[in-house]
Amino acid sequence: MDQLETDDQPGFVERQVRRHRKHESAVAADNVGQEWPVALVYNGISHAVMMCTPRDLEAFAVGFSLTEGIVERGSDIHDIEVYFRDDGVVLPHAEVHLQVVQQAFATLKDKRRALAGRTGCGVCGIESIELLDLQPEQVPDTGFLARLAPDAIERAARELPAHQQLTKLTGGLHAAAWCDETGAVRYAFEDVGRHNALDKLIGQLVLHREDTTQGFVFLSSRASYELVRKSARVGVPMVATISAPTSLAIAIAKQAGLRLVSFARENSFVEYDVD
């Protein structure tokens, strides 16, 4: 049955499990993060299927469209409709239909490729190494980093867990948060895929007409290249992550002029490629 979106999915499902501890076992109920195929359809043509948590899909579609270079700005998207589908024949899934300006659609058709997204993958579907997009935009210097409070990263690390409700329920989702110059968390999104969580966050910022150069991204994951690349595309001046960075993430951040910090904790962090 097709249904136009009225409410998000809960983001988790309950499953019966058997817990084993110290040679004893017991049956119990457990919560598991939802992972659905989500098709992104532009002007009637399906472009990508991403595996993600079926919440905040409008924000996800806007963020994905921007960070993948399908549109240049939020105003290039004229309309969005989200459909949840569960007909019992295939896996429960969702479709997000976007109407974009003709120029963006024409460009999309010219470079259209089969893109099969997976929760841990950032370059799925490309046909050759030459198609990798490793030339980030330059992040503008708006003075934000000069205004950043000395304890902003520590505050973000302290506040983020309070915004990870699905992670508390399931233990298995990533989070992406938007923080101001004091480190206060203003928005946060969760998803089974770390890049999906970031796309949801960026989409929310665009939908709410926030200035993406006046804050920083805080991620519960490692810093992989595509997260830095996506952030640079919309002018984010700093990305902070709880876990480690990759060598390519460090290189992309340096090219873009984006500050990258990792191993962010309440009392410490590591900054990369400093002079």
WOKAZI-V826828 format. One record per run of one state. SS is the DSSP state (H for helix, E for strand, - for the rest). FROM is the first residue (numbers start at 0). TO is the last residue. If there is no record, write none. Layout:
ss:SS from:FROM to:TO
ss:SS from:FROM to:TO
This chain:
ss:- from:0 to:0
ss:E from:1 to:3
ss:- from:4 to:10
ss:E from:11 to:20
ss:- from:21 to:22
ss:E from:23 to:32
ss:- from:33 to:34
ss:E from:35 to:41
ss:- from:42 to:43
ss:E from:44 to:51
ss:- from:52 to:55
ss:H from:56 to:66
ss:- from:67 to:72
ss:H from:73 to:75
ss:E from:76 to:84
ss:- from:85 to:91
ss:E from:92 to:99
ss:- from:100 to:100
ss:H from:101 to:109
ss:- from:110 to:113
ss:E from:114 to:115
ss:- from:116 to:127
ss:H from:128 to:130
ss:- from:131 to:142
ss:H from:143 to:146
ss:- from:147 to:150
ss:H from:151 to:162
ss:- from:163 to:163
ss:H from:164 to:169
ss:- from:170 to:172
ss:E from:173 to:178
ss:- from:179 to:183
ss:E from:184 to:190
ss:- from:191 to:192
ss:H from:193 to:206
ss:- from:207 to:214
ss:E from:215 to:218
ss:- from:219 to:221
ss:E from:222 to:222
ss:- from:223 to:223
ss:H from:224 to:232
ss:- from:233 to:236
ss:E from:237 to:240
ss:- from:241 to:243
ss:E from:244 to:244
ss:- from:245 to:245
ss:H from:246 to:255
ss:- from:256 to:257
ss:E from:258 to:261
ss:- from:262 to:268
ss:E from:269 to:270
ss:- from:271 to:274
